[in-house]
Amino acid sequence: MYSDIHFYYHGAGNETKYEGTKNLSYLQGAPESHVSRINITVKKNESITNESVTGIVTSTPGTYTVPLSLTATITDTGKKYPIQESQVIVK
């Protein structure tokens, strides 16, 4: 089974910069292949930027966390906001 997961990055202020990593451990492959860097900037004139990742889902049932070690920084104020993690359930 294939997965197509979408991440949406919203702008706030003049510019919002998203930096960090995500770990899609519910996909097949070596553990190190699940981790990828995020370095996305949403400009003032953009309301949203997105990214999608596709892959083959693991055949092992369970609940998998999708850890996001991510910070959103509003560049005009310097304020930083951590992003929470979410879960994926494989049946």
N, CA, C and O atoms as a MOPAC input file, in Angstrom:
PM7 MOZYME 1SCF
protein

 N      0.83600 1    -1.16700 1     0.00000 1
 C      0.00000 1     0.00000 1     0.00000 1
 C      0.88700 1     1.23800 1     0.00000 1
 O      1.91100 1     1.29100 1     0.68000 1
 N      0.47600 1     2.21300 1    -0.76500 1
 C      1.21200 1     3.47700 1    -0.85700 1
 C      0.61800 1     4.52000 1     0.08000 1
 O     -0.57200 1     4.50000 1     0.39300 1
 N      1.46400 1     5.41300 1     0.50900 1
 C      1.04900 1     6.55000 1     1.32700 1
 C      1.43000 1     7.82500 1     0.59700 1
 O      2.47400 1     7.90000 1    -0.05200 1
 N      0.58200 1     8.80900 1     0.71200 1
 C      0.86100 1    10.14300 1     0.18300 1
 C      0.48300 1    11.11600 1     1.29100 1
 O     -0.69100 1    11.44400 1     1.46300 1
 N      1.47400 1    11.57300 1     2.04000 1
 C      1.22400 1    12.46000 1     3.17200 1
 C      1.58500 1    13.88300 1     2.76800 1
 O      2.59200 1    14.12200 1     2.10200 1
 N      0.74100 1    14.82000 1     3.18400 1
 C      0.93300 1    16.22200 1     2.82800 1
 C      1.19400 1    17.04800 1     4.08600 1
 O      0.54600 1    16.86500 1     5.11600 1
 N      2.14400 1    17.94500 1     3.97700 1
 C      2.43900 1    18.90100 1     5.03500 1
 C      2.15300 1    20.29100 1     4.48200 1
 O      2.59600 1    20.63800 1     3.38700 1
 N      1.40700 1    21.08000 1     5.24800 1
 C      1.04700 1    22.43500 1     4.82300 1
 C      1.69600 1    23.42800 1     5.77200 1
 O      1.57200 1    23.31600 1     6.99200 1
 N      2.37500 1    24.38300 1     5.20500 1
 C      3.08700 1    25.40400 1     5.96500 1
 C      2.40400 1    26.73700 1     5.71500 1
 O      2.32900 1    27.20700 1     4.58000 1
 N      1.90200 1    27.34600 1     6.79400 1
 C      1.14600 1    28.59500 1     6.69200 1
 C      2.03100 1    29.78500 1     7.02800 1
 O      2.91200 1    29.69500 1     7.88200 1
 N      1.79200 1    30.88400 1     6.35600 1
 C      2.53400 1    32.10100 1     6.61200 1
 C      1.91600 1    32.91200 1     7.73700 1
 O      0.70500 1    32.87500 1     7.95500 1
 N      2.75800 1    33.64200 1     8.44700 1
 C      2.31000 1    34.55600 1     9.49600 1
 C      3.33000 1    35.68700 1     9.55200 1
 O      4.51900 1    35.43900 1     9.75100 1
 N      2.88500 1    36.90400 1     9.38300 1
 C      3.83700 1    38.01600 1     9.35400 1
 C      4.40200 1    38.20200 1     7.96200 1
 O      3.85900 1    37.68300 1     6.98600 1
 N      5.48900 1    38.94100 1     7.87200 1
 C      6.10300 1    39.20500 1     6.57100 1
 C      6.62300 1    37.93900 1     5.90900 1
 O      6.51700 1    37.77900 1     4.69300 1
 N      7.18100 1    37.04500 1     6.70500 1
 C      7.77200 1    35.81900 1     6.18400 1
 C      7.84400 1    34.82300 1     7.33900 1
 O      8.13100 1    35.20800 1     8.47300 1
 N      7.58500 1    33.54700 1     7.06000 1
 C      7.66700 1    32.50500 1     8.07700 1
 C      8.61700 1    31.43200 1     7.57700 1
 O      8.45000 1    30.89500 1     6.48200 1
 N      9.61100 1    31.12700 1     8.39300 1
 C     10.61400 1    30.12200 1     8.01100 1
 C     10.41900 1    28.88400 1     8.87800 1
 O     10.38700 1    28.97800 1    10.10500 1
 N     10.28800 1    27.71900 1     8.23600 1
 C     10.14500 1    26.43300 1     8.90800 1
 C     11.44800 1    25.65700 1     8.73700 1
 O     11.91200 1    25.43800 1     7.61900 1
 N     12.03500 1    25.24100 1     9.87400 1
 C     13.29100 1    24.50100 1     9.84000 1
 C     13.23800 1    23.34000 1    10.82000 1
 O     12.67800 1    23.46200 1    11.91000 1
 N     13.82100 1    22.21800 1    10.43100 1
 C     13.90000 1    21.06000 1    11.30700 1
 C     13.90800 1    19.77000 1    10.52300 1
 O     14.37900 1    19.71900 1     9.38700 1
 N     13.37200 1    18.71000 1    11.15000 1
 C     13.32500 1    17.40500 1    10.50200 1
 C     11.96500 1    16.75700 1    10.73800 1
 O     11.23300 1    17.12000 1    11.65800 1
 N     11.65000 1    15.78900 1     9.87900 1
 C     10.48200 1    14.93400 1    10.07800 1
 C     10.94100 1    13.49600 1     9.91400 1
 O     11.89200 1    13.22100 1     9.18100 1
 N     10.26000 1    12.56800 1    10.60200 1
 C     10.62000 1    11.15700 1    10.55500 1
 C      9.37200 1    10.35500 1    10.21300 1
 O      8.45500 1    10.24800 1    11.02700 1
 N      9.33900 1     9.79500 1     9.01800 1
 C      8.17600 1     9.03200 1     8.55100 1
 C      8.46300 1     7.54100 1     8.71900 1
 O      8.65700 1     6.82200 1     7.73900 1
 N      8.48900 1     7.08500 1     9.98000 1
 C      8.89500 1     5.71600 1    10.30400 1
 C      7.88800 1     4.66100 1     9.87200 1
 O      8.19800 1     3.47100 1     9.92800 1
 N      6.70000 1     5.05300 1     9.44600 1
 C      5.70000 1     4.07800 1     9.00200 1
 C      5.92600 1     3.63900 1     7.54800 1
 O      5.20600 1     2.77400 1     7.05000 1
 N      6.90900 1     4.22000 1     6.87100 1
 C      7.23300 1     3.81900 1     5.50500 1
 C      8.29400 1     2.72200 1     5.52100 1
 O      9.09300 1     2.63800 1     6.45500 1
 N      8.30000 1     1.88100 1     4.48300 1
 C      9.30800 1     0.84000 1     4.37000 1
 C     10.67000 1     1.45700 1     4.08400 1
 O     10.77200 1     2.56900 1     3.56600 1
 N     11.71000 1     0.71100 1     4.43300 1
 C     13.06100 1     1.16800 1     4.14500 1
 C     13.89600 1     1.25500 1     5.40700 1
 O     13.39500 1     1.08700 1     6.51900 1
 N     15.16400 1     1.51700 1     5.21700 1
 C     16.08900 1     1.64700 1     6.34100 1
 C     15.68200 1     2.83000 1     7.22000 1
 O     15.22300 1     3.84800 1     6.70200 1
 N     15.84200 1     2.71200 1     8.53900 1
 C     15.43500 1     3.79500 1     9.44400 1
 C     15.99000 1     5.16800 1     9.08000 1
 O     15.29700 1     6.17700 1     9.21100 1
 N     17.23700 1     5.20500 1     8.62500 1
 C     17.82100 1     6.50400 1     8.29200 1
 C     17.18000 1     7.13800 1     7.05800 1
 O     17.28500 1     8.34700 1     6.85400 1
 N     16.51800 1     6.32200 1     6.23700 1
 C     15.85800 1     6.86700 1     5.04400 1
 C     14.53600 1     7.56300 1     5.37500 1
 O     13.97500 1     8.25600 1     4.52600 1
 N     14.04000 1     7.38600 1     6.58700 1
 C     12.76700 1     7.97800 1     6.99200 1
 C     12.89900 1     9.43700 1     7.41600 1
 O     11.91300 1    10.17400 1     7.42400 1
 N     14.10200 1     9.85300 1     7.76300 1
 C     14.32600 1    11.20400 1     8.28500 1
 C     14.69900 1    12.14000 1     7.13700 1
 O     15.56700 1    11.82900 1     6.32100 1
 N     14.02900 1    13.28800 1     7.09100 1
 C     14.37700 1    14.28100 1     6.07000 1
 C     14.33300 1    15.68300 1     6.66200 1
 O     13.59200 1    15.95500 1     7.60600 1
 N     15.13500 1    16.55400 1     6.09300 1
 C     15.23000 1    17.94400 1     6.54900 1
 C     14.08800 1    18.76600 1     5.98800 1
 O     13.60900 1    18.53100 1     4.87900 1
 N     13.66900 1    19.72800 1     6.77700 1
 C     12.66800 1    20.70800 1     6.34900 1
 C     13.34500 1    22.06600 1     6.39900 1
 O     13.91500 1    22.44700 1     7.42100 1
 N     13.28100 1    22.78800 1     5.30000 1
 C     13.80700 1    24.14400 1     5.23300 1
 C     12.94500 1    24.89000 1     4.21300 1
 O     13.29900 1    25.00400 1     3.03900 1
 N     11.81300 1    25.39000 1     4.68800 1
 C     10.81500 1    26.00500 1     3.80700 1
 C     10.49200 1    27.40400 1     4.32300 1
 O     10.31900 1    27.61200 1     5.52400 1
 N     10.41400 1    28.35200 1     3.40300 1
 C     10.03400 1    29.71900 1     3.74900 1
 C      8.74700 1    30.07200 1     3.02500 1
 O      8.62800 1    29.89400 1     1.81300 1
 N      7.77700 1    30.58200 1     3.79800 1
 C      6.52000 1    31.07400 1     3.22000 1
 C      6.63800 1    32.59500 1     3.17000 1
 O      6.70300 1    33.25100 1     4.21000 1
 N      6.66400 1    33.14200 1     1.98100 1
 C      6.81400 1    34.58400 1     1.78000 1
 C      5.53900 1    35.33100 1     2.15300 1
 O      4.46500 1    34.73500 1     2.24500 1
 N      5.66200 1    36.62100 1     2.36300 1
 C      4.53000 1    37.46800 1     2.76500 1
 C      3.36800 1    37.36300 1     1.78800 1
 O      2.21400 1    37.33300 1     2.21400 1
 N      3.64200 1    37.30600 1     0.50200 1
 C      2.57500 1    37.27800 1    -0.49300 1
 C      2.02600 1    35.86500 1    -0.75200 1
 O      1.15800 1    35.69200 1    -1.60800 1
 N      2.52500 1    34.85000 1    -0.01900 1
 C      2.01000 1    33.48800 1    -0.12600 1
 C      1.21800 1    33.16800 1     1.13300 1
 O      1.65800 1    33.48100 1     2.23900 1
 N      0.05900 1    32.55100 1     0.97400 1
 C     -0.71400 1    32.19300 1     2.16100 1
 C     -0.33100 1    30.81600 1     2.68200 1
 O     -0.50000 1    30.53200 1     3.86800 1
 N      0.18900 1    29.94800 1     1.79300 1
 C      0.49700 1    28.57700 1     2.19600 1
 C      1.51300 1    27.98300 1     1.21800 1
 O      1.53600 1    28.32300 1     0.03600 1
 N      2.33900 1    27.10000 1     1.73600 1
 C      3.25100 1    26.30000 1     0.92400 1
 C      3.06900 1    24.86800 1     1.37900 1
 O      2.85800 1    24.61600 1     2.56500 1
 N      3.14800 1    23.92700 1     0.45100 1
 C      2.98500 1    22.54600 1     0.87600 1
 C      4.09000 1    21.66200 1     0.33700 1
 O      4.85400 1    22.03700 1    -0.55200 1
 N      4.14100 1    20.47900 1     0.91200 1
 C      5.10700 1    19.46300 1     0.50500 1
 C      4.39900 1    18.12400 1     0.64900 1
 O      3.61300 1    17.94300 1     1.57900 1
 N      4.65800 1    17.19500 1    -0.24000 1
 C      4.08700 1    15.85900 1    -0.10800 1
 C      5.18900 1    14.82500 1    -0.21800 1
 O      6.19100 1    15.02500 1    -0.90500 1
 N      4.98200 1    13.70500 1     0.47900 1
 C      5.93100 1    12.60500 1     0.47600 1
 C      5.14500 1    11.34000 1     0.17100 1
 O      4.12100 1    11.07700 1     0.80100 1
 N      5.61400 1    10.56200 1    -0.78400 1
 C      4.97200 1     9.29200 1    -1.10500 1
 C      5.93800 1     8.15400 1    -0.80800 1
 O      7.15600 1     8.32200 1    -0.86400 1
 N      5.37800 1     7.00600 1    -0.49500 1
 C      6.21000 1     5.83700 1    -0.23900 1
 C      5.34800 1     4.62800 1     0.03600 1
 O      4.12400 1     4.73100 1     0.12400 1
 N      5.99100 1     3.47600 1     0.17400 1
 C      5.30100 1     2.23500 1     0.47900 1
 C      5.20100 1     2.10600 1     1.98900 1
 O      6.19000 1     2.26600 1     2.70400 1
 N      3.98400 1     1.81200 1     2.47400 1
 C      3.72200 1     1.70200 1     3.91000 1
 C      4.26400 1     0.36800 1     4.42800 1
 O      4.19700 1    -0.64600 1     3.73400 1
 N      4.79400 1     0.37700 1     5.63800 1
 C      5.28400 1    -0.84300 1     6.26800 1
 C      4.16800 1    -1.88500 1     6.35700 1
 O      2.99000 1    -1.53200 1     6.41500 1
 N      4.53500 1    -3.15300 1     6.36700 1
 C      3.54800 1    -4.22500 1     6.49700 1
 C      3.31900 1    -4.59300 1     7.96000 1
 O      2.52700 1    -5.48800 1     8.25300 1
 N      3.99500 1    -3.92000 1     8.87100 1
 C      3.84800 1    -4.17600 1    10.30300 1
 C      2.77500 1    -3.26600 1    10.89000 1
 O      2.96100 1    -2.05000 1    10.93500 1
 N      1.62800 1    -3.84300 1    11.35000 1
 C      0.56600 1    -3.01400 1    11.92600 1
 C      1.04100 1    -2.30000 1    13.19100 1
 O      1.96300 1    -2.76000 1    13.86500 1
 N      0.41200 1    -1.18700 1    13.49900 1
 C      0.72800 1    -0.46800 1    14.72000 1
 C      0.47000 1     1.01400 1    14.58800 1
 O      0.06800 1     1.50200 1    13.53100 1
 N      0.70700 1     1.72200 1    15.67500 1
 C      0.59000 1     3.17400 1    15.69100 1
 C      1.99700 1     3.75100 1    15.63600 1
 O      2.84300 1     3.44300 1    16.47600 1
 N      2.22900 1     4.57700 1    14.65300 1
 C      3.54900 1     5.16200 1    14.43900 1
 C      3.45800 1     6.66600 1    14.65200 1
 O      2.56000 1     7.32800 1    14.13100 1
 N      4.40000 1     7.19500 1    15.42400 1
 C      4.45700 1     8.64400 1    15.54500 1
 C      5.19600 1     9.19600 1    14.32700 1
 O      6.05000 1     8.53200 1    13.74000 1
 N      4.84900 1    10.40400 1    13.97500 1
 C      5.53900 1    11.13000 1    12.90300 1
 C      6.20300 1    12.31800 1    13.59400 1
 O      5.68700 1    13.43500 1    13.55700 1
 N      7.37200 1    12.06400 1    14.23600 1
 C      7.99800 1    13.13800 1    15.00100 1
 C      8.43600 1    14.28900 1    14.10500 1
 O      9.11600 1    14.10900 1    13.09500 1
 N      8.02300 1    15.45200 1    14.51200 1
 C      8.46400 1    16.67600 1    13.84800 1
 C      9.33300 1    17.43900 1    14.83700 1
 O      8.86000 1    17.86900 1    15.88900 1
 N     10.56300 1    17.59800 1    14.50400 1
 C     11.45900 1    18.45000 1    15.27100 1
 C     11.58200 1    19.71600 1    14.43900 1
 O     12.51900 1    19.88000 1    13.65800 1
 N     10.61900 1    20.60400 1    14.62300 1
 C     10.41500 1    21.70200 1    13.68400 1
 C     10.13400 1    22.99600 1    14.44000 1
 O      9.43100 1    23.00300 1    15.45100 1
 N     10.68900 1    24.07300 1    13.93800 1
 C     10.43900 1    25.39600 1    14.49700 1
 C      9.97100 1    26.32700 1    13.38600 1
 O     10.57000 1    26.38200 1    12.31200 1
 N      8.89900 1    27.05300 1    13.65600 1
 C      8.43400 1    28.10200 1    12.74400 1
 C      8.91500 1    29.42600 1    13.31400 1
 O      8.64800 1    29.74200 1    14.47300 1
 N      9.62600 1    30.19900 1    12.50100 1
 C     10.15100 1    31.49500 1    12.94200 1
 C      9.52300 1    32.59600 1    12.10300 1
 O      9.59400 1    32.57100 1    10.87400 1
 N      8.90700 1    33.56500 1    12.77800 1
 C      8.36300 1    34.74800 1    12.10600 1
 C      9.54600 1    35.70400 1    11.95000 1
 O     10.03900 1    36.25200 1    12.93600 1
 N      9.99600 1    35.90200 1    10.71300 1
 C     11.26400 1    36.61000 1    10.51500 1
 C     11.23200 1    38.08700 1    10.91300 1
 O     12.25400 1    38.62700 1    11.33700 1
 N     10.07700 1    38.75000 1    10.78600 1
 C     10.07300 1    40.17300 1    11.13000 1
 C     10.06000 1    40.42100 1    12.63600 1
 O     10.45000 1    41.50200 1    13.07800 1
 N      9.62100 1    39.44300 1    13.43700 1
 C      9.60700 1    39.61000 1    14.89300 1
 C     10.63800 1    38.73100 1    15.59500 1
 O     11.01400 1    38.99900 1    16.73600 1
 N     11.09600 1    37.67000 1    14.90600 1
 C     12.02900 1    36.73300 1    15.51900 1
 C     11.37000 1    35.72600 1    16.43400 1
 O     12.05800 1    34.89100 1    17.02200 1
 N     10.05100 1    35.77900 1    16.57200 1
 C      9.35400 1    34.82000 1    17.43300 1
 C      9.44000 1    33.42600 1    16.83800 1
 O      9.31600 1    33.23900 1    15.62800 1
 N      9.65800 1    32.43900 1    17.72400 1
 C      9.80100 1    31.05100 1    17.31200 1
 C      8.68000 1    30.22400 1    17.94600 1
 O      8.31300 1    30.43100 1    19.10300 1
 N      8.15000 1    29.28900 1    17.16500 1
 C      7.06700 1    28.42800 1    17.62300 1
 C      7.40400 1    26.97400 1    17.30400 1
 O      7.67200 1    26.64200 1    16.15000 1
 N      7.39300 1    26.09100 1    18.33300 1
 C      7.61700 1    24.66400 1    18.06200 1
 C      6.37200 1    24.05600 1    17.42000 1
 O      5.25500 1    24.51400 1    17.66200 1
 N      6.56800 1    23.02800 1    16.60600 1
 C      5.47200 1    22.32800 1    15.94600 1
 C      5.30600 1    20.96600 1    16.61800 1
 O      6.29100 1    20.27500 1    16.88000 1
 N      4.05300 1    20.58100 1    16.89700 1
 C      3.74200 1    19.32100 1    17.58200 1
 C      3.82500 1    18.13500 1    16.63300 1
 O      3.75600 1    18.30000 1    15.41600 1
 N      3.97600 1    16.92800 1    17.19900 1
 C      3.98900 1    15.71300 1    16.38900 1
 C      2.58500 1    15.12900 1    16.27800 1
 O      1.68900 1    15.48700 1    17.04300 1
 N      2.40500 1    14.23300 1    15.32400 1
 C      1.11700 1    13.56100 1    15.14800 1
 C      1.35200 1    12.07900 1    14.94100 1
 O      2.49800 1    11.62900 1    14.94700 1
 N      0.27600 1    11.30400 1    14.75600 1
 C      0.37700 1     9.85400 1    14.65200 1
 C     -0.18700 1     9.35200 1    13.33700 1
 O     -1.01800 1    10.00200 1    12.70300 1
 N      0.28700 1     8.17600 1    12.94400 1
 C     -0.24400 1     7.43500 1    11.81500 1
 C     -0.54000 1     6.02800 1    12.32200 1
 O      0.28900 1     5.43000 1    13.00800 1
 N     -1.72700 1     5.49100 1    11.98700 1
 C     -2.09100 1     4.13800 1    12.38400 1
 C     -2.06600 1     3.24200 1    11.16100 1
 O     -2.72800 1     3.52800 1    10.16300 1
 N     -1.29700 1     2.14500 1    11.23400 1
 C     -1.20600 1     1.16100 1    10.15500 1
 C     -1.97200 1    -0.06700 1    10.60500 1
 O     -1.68000 1    -0.63300 1    11.65900 1
 N     -2.96100 1    -0.48600 1     9.80400 1
 C     -3.78100 1    -1.66600 1    10.15000 1
 C     -3.44600 1    -2.85000 1     9.27200 1
 O     -4.03700 1    -3.91900 1     9.42500 1

